[in-house]
Amino acid sequence: MKLFLSISCFIGFSLAGLGQQSFLLEVRDAHTDLPVTGAYVRLLQANDTLYTVTDPTGRASFKSASPGRLEVSHISYMPYVKEAKASQTKLLIYLTPSQGELDEVVVTGQSLPTLARESVRRVQTLDAKRIQRQAAVNLNDVLRNQLNFQISEDAILGSQTSLQGLSGAKVKILIDGVPMLGRLNGELDLNQINLNDIERIELVEGPMSVQYGTDAVAGTINLITKRKATTKPEVSLNSYYESVGRYNADGTIWFPLGKWHNSLSLGRNFFDGFDDTPDSRSLSWNPKEQYFTSIGTQRRFKNLLLRYRGEYFYETITNLGPAGSFSSIIIPVDTGAWVYPRALDDYYKTTRLNNAVYADYYLGEHEKINGFIAYNHFKRQKESVVKNLNDGTEQPFGGLDAQDTTVFGQLSSRSFYTNTLKENKLSYQIGYDFFYELNRGKRIAGNFKTIADAALFVSVDYSPVSWLVLQPGLRYAYNSRFDAPLITSLATRFELDKHWIMRASYGRGFRAPTLKELYFFFVDENHNILGNEDLTAETSDNYQAGINYSRQTTNGSVSLDFTGFFNNIKNEIRLIPIILPSDQDRSGLFVNNNIAQTQTSGGTFTAQYRFKGLEAEGGASLIGIKNNLSFSEEAASEDVSGFRFNVQYRLSVSYNWEKAGLTPSIFLNHLGARKDLTTNAEEDFVLREFAAYSLLDFTLQKRMWSNRLTLSVGVKNLMDVTDQQVTGSAVGGSAHSAGSSSVPLSYGRTYFGRLQIAL
Amino acid sequence: MKKIAGIILVLTLVWSCKKEEELLPGWFITDQVGMANMVSENGIDYQNQLYFDLGTGQLKAQNKRDAWDLALGCDPDHPNLMVNSAMLQAVAATGDTDFSRNYDPSVHSFRYESAETFFNRGIMQTDFGSDGTPAGEVFLIDLGRDLNNQRRGHKKLQILQFDKGTYRVKIANPDGSDTQEFEVDTDAGYNLQFVSFNDINTVLTLEPLKDEWDLHFTKYMEKLWDGEDTLDYSVTGCLINPYGCSAYYAEDLSLDSTISYSDITANDIIPSLFNTSANSIGFDWKFYDLDAGAFAVLNRNIYFVRDTENQVYRLRFVGFYDASGNKGAVSFEYLPL
């Protein structure tokens, strides 16, 4: 009957003189609302089958269309099937990205969304499936199980990472391409980067300073937020409990309002702290409470896609002092005195406010403009209070640095124009990157400073022959505070055959001196420490080469990858003594200077295997570090000037038992012992060895209620690793001393449960 | 409805809050309690210098530490001059007796008054011969820093005469400007009397009579080993009266965690350890806890003090902050044994 009606309608149209009606189709990504290029469209009609492929604007058309069955397929998306009605002359189709296949679409450093396999640079993705299977709450949880990353923990500053042996200060972290603000001592707290609103994480190792500017030295982490262009409201709820005392809950609603696609998400993460010693007031893992919310809206106006995302985050870390950590109150009476214990407690409050407006504008079939303008605000308050443990009253403590507020504000914008002059042959990208940052806080001369940076960048994709792509890039910048370096890069991709791809690149990266490094000011009776207005950027040269083998079969796929790298970082900023403290001048004078050099080198091997429900991923990496001390003549004479290598192994296996709705997974990450060259108080070299450790997680997922409800349970840190032993042994000199200590890694083995509901 | 109930259930399951902390009881100490409040106003640390008497349990005198620049020994047979370490003042001996010369402070090396011989022997005491006659060497004085930590410049000083407790002193700016001469007639009932360079004609009696106090709380300069070198540091602590007081830190008792402070008796005293150095109690009964960002008092550090009346006390420090959390509010407990 329906068919009959359709046909009747169609006939009706035809009769109205629209017989040669063309049928226009537009295919877009259901998450990003961006056009899907190269989708294969099939229209099965009663008497014929028509084929076409979508163009770069995601459009395709059939000259003469009669009703039939429409099939749209693309290697990176779930197949789409629809009965096309004859009444339709235009049809908008949303394709849902498929996950975990070899061909994932990536955007980091790309002019257009590109298949990871076809990207000139190697882009790794950690998708929603991986995040879910690992039951990861924040970025720290995911990177803990990633090759070439090493996580360190600080009770106050949170979780920090190093990549390819370089500190987190040299890792750029972006949310949808917008740089994250709020580096304290150069590092971002990975615990503050929640993944509840994150679709996938894209990782690029090696510098991306041409596109992303400062800090993109060791690598770039781009978090891609969840986006859904739905026609009816959808709700997802997520709750998480971990036996150490974590209680998390969050929820998101996606809803259309007219032509606007909107989302609202709310969440709270609570951790009640942990310590080995029961009933200890001072905890080695501080209690934390986070509240976060985000709103998003997007709309397409013909060739323009506009999107806004706003995000608010508030965290309180409570650092309680041990009972009696502060002088007791003494109240004298006639026969003696009453003593009441007090403690010194600190509260660290972090507020983040991120706002960004994105625009994608299609000028024509081969021209496109992408850009954003964003304002980010970051505030970190330290409040120290003296608590009377007898009556519970608190009052602000007036000690040095007991009360401190640091504020960062950043207005930033990056836009670029992409023009494909010749399909698959020559395209270029030209754009600008701008930011204006302000920093308010103690220990900055005048307590307030600003910095502005404007850069132009250009990159070209040139494919002289079908198997070779060359991608040169150039960035020229003006900075209001220092001479910004000229940044160049050259990436190449060789498609040796269908299965083998080789990539090689050279890139320059830089890390700009922060306002604090430029204008540090700490002068009192016992200190004389200054920044340095003449600082320049730290620069790095990165060489990278890799080869990838991949093969896809009907039931599975296999991929092998080997990559080697070498980083040479110069002009690293360090605090150096200009005047050593002496009897005449007790504080001396310490000033920041571009003085240090570090080299790292290494290689990574990864293998992925998928067969039916089985997914296995394993890898090994070797990272060598030669730090600044290794370059001294003394180091050469003591024979400690070489690279120090450490190994890392990683394995994850999961099996999707579709029929039972069960997915068990294990994640293993082994970090080998690592050595580090330092000096002791007597200026003798000390080799510190950080002991090896392994992190092993097990999770089991159960899907119910036609996949709308997912229950995950599991064990994290099954081997109950808590600390990393550090032993130091002096090199050379007459005295051979050895010391031993440990650094915290984790609070040990925990059990978790997680419930996710999608309505 | 069921769905909503389910959602609420899920959310409440994972909702937890900080637990209210249980309050702790106070405790009573039966020893006498002494307090020396050096807490400053307007954000300036350790403004006060205080004199405490153990026998009466009284604070005998106190003054702002910027009240004086020159201390003069009151013993008619032992002349002595000192500058104010609490203001980071220091002295350089020029080796020259020509007061009219223009002295450049930057070429001279300055020293702080020693904590050990505090009150007894200042740097400028070397100028006095065995008969008490000054040699007339010109000393340069670094006036240190004022309460706002600003440098105060330099003076040159020459001792002209000493006669049975009466000093004649000449001071001027290093270039010779603002030359002034003054005479101080000291009272032998005190250890020290004082003069401020702002008003050289007034003799200041800041210290109580010398047999009426035992402990002096002040900022002073101490030589500390930083692992490479001895450096001068400004510390805040407790100095003892040179007139009859002695004290020592009972290290063995302090380190023995099986001994309770309240069980310490006269039998625990080792008389041979009593030391008359001014800094025998000193400043290190507290330390700066970098993690906490505050001073922590080592209340396990046990001291024995013999006062001017020859009574021995056990003493330990218990606090360094006042009720509002300001540093410099020293409290200690002590008991005659």
Boltz contact constraints between the chains, C-beta under 6 A:
constraints:
  - contact:
      token1: [A, 237]
      token2: [B, 7]
      max_distance: 6.0
  - contact:
      token1: [A, 239]
      token2: [B, 10]
      max_distance: 6.0
  - contact:
      token1: [A, 239]
      token2: [B, 14]
      max_distance: 6.0
  - contact:
      token1: [A, 241]
      token2: [B, 14]
      max_distance: 6.0
  - contact:
      token1: [A, 247]
      token2: [B, 14]
      max_distance: 6.0
  - contact:
      token1: [A, 247]
      token2: [B, 16]
      max_distance: 6.0
  - contact:
      token1: [A, 249]
      token2: [B, 11]
      max_distance: 6.0
  - contact:
      token1: [A, 249]
      token2: [B, 14]
      max_distance: 6.0
  - contact:
      token1: [A, 270]
      token2: [B, 16]
      max_distance: 6.0
  - contact:
      token1: [A, 321]
      token2: [B, 292]
      max_distance: 6.0
  - contact:
      token1: [A, 325]
      token2: [B, 292]
      max_distance: 6.0
  - contact:
      token1: [A, 327]
      token2: [B, 297]
      max_distance: 6.0
  - contact:
      token1: [A, 327]
      token2: [B, 319]
      max_distance: 6.0
  - contact:
      token1: [A, 327]
      token2: [B, 320]
      max_distance: 6.0
  - contact:
      token1: [A, 327]
      token2: [B, 321]
      max_distance: 6.0
  - contact:
      token1: [A, 328]
      token2: [B, 319]
      max_distance: 6.0
  - contact:
      token1: [A, 329]
      token2: [B, 323]
      max_distance: 6.0
  - contact:
      token1: [A, 330]
      token2: [B, 33]
      max_distance: 6.0
  - contact:
      token1: [A, 330]
      token2: [B, 319]
      max_distance: 6.0
  - contact:
      token1: [A, 330]
      token2: [B, 331]
      max_distance: 6.0
  - contact:
      token1: [A, 332]
      token2: [B, 33]
      max_distance: 6.0
  - contact:
      token1: [A, 336]
      token2: [B, 28]
      max_distance: 6.0
  - contact:
      token1: [A, 336]
      token2: [B, 29]
      max_distance: 6.0
  - contact:
      token1: [A, 336]
      token2: [B, 30]
      max_distance: 6.0
  - contact:
      token1: [A, 337]
      token2: [B, 29]
      max_distance: 6.0
  - contact:
      token1: [A, 337]
      token2: [B, 33]
      max_distance: 6.0
  - contact:
      token1: [A, 338]
      token2: [B, 26]
      max_distance: 6.0
  - contact:
      token1: [A, 338]
      token2: [B, 28]
      max_distance: 6.0
  - contact:
      token1: [A, 339]
      token2: [B, 26]
      max_distance: 6.0
  - contact:
      token1: [A, 339]
      token2: [B, 27]
      max_distance: 6.0
  - contact:
      token1: [A, 339]
      token2: [B, 29]
      max_distance: 6.0
  - contact:
      token1: [A, 340]
      token2: [B, 26]
      max_distance: 6.0
  - contact:
      token1: [A, 341]
      token2: [B, 24]
      max_distance: 6.0
  - contact:
      token1: [A, 344]
      token2: [B, 292]
      max_distance: 6.0
  - contact:
      token1: [A, 344]
      token2: [B, 294]
      max_distance: 6.0
  - contact:
      token1: [A, 386]
      token2: [B, 325]
      max_distance: 6.0
  - contact:
      token1: [A, 389]
      token2: [B, 24]
      max_distance: 6.0
  - contact:
      token1: [A, 390]
      token2: [B, 24]
      max_distance: 6.0
  - contact:
      token1: [A, 390]
      token2: [B, 26]
      max_distance: 6.0
  - contact:
      token1: [A, 392]
      token2: [B, 23]
      max_distance: 6.0
  - contact:
      token1: [A, 395]
      token2: [B, 325]
      max_distance: 6.0
  - contact:
      token1: [A, 397]
      token2: [B, 325]
      max_distance: 6.0
  - contact:
      token1: [A, 398]
      token2: [B, 325]
      max_distance: 6.0
  - contact:
      token1: [A, 398]
      token2: [B, 326]
      max_distance: 6.0
  - contact:
      token1: [A, 399]
      token2: [B, 293]
      max_distance: 6.0
  - contact:
      token1: [A, 399]
      token2: [B, 294]
      max_distance: 6.0
  - contact:
      token1: [A, 401]
      token2: [B, 293]
      max_distance: 6.0
  - contact:
      token1: [A, 402]
      token2: [B, 293]
      max_distance: 6.0
  - contact:
      token1: [A, 583]
      token2: [B, 232]
      max_distance: 6.0
  - contact:
      token1: [A, 586]
      token2: [B, 231]
      max_distance: 6.0
  - contact:
      token1: [A, 586]
      token2: [B, 232]
      max_distance: 6.0
  - contact:
      token1: [A, 681]
      token2: [B, 227]
      max_distance: 6.0
  - contact:
      token1: [A, 755]
      token2: [B, 10]
      max_distance: 6.0
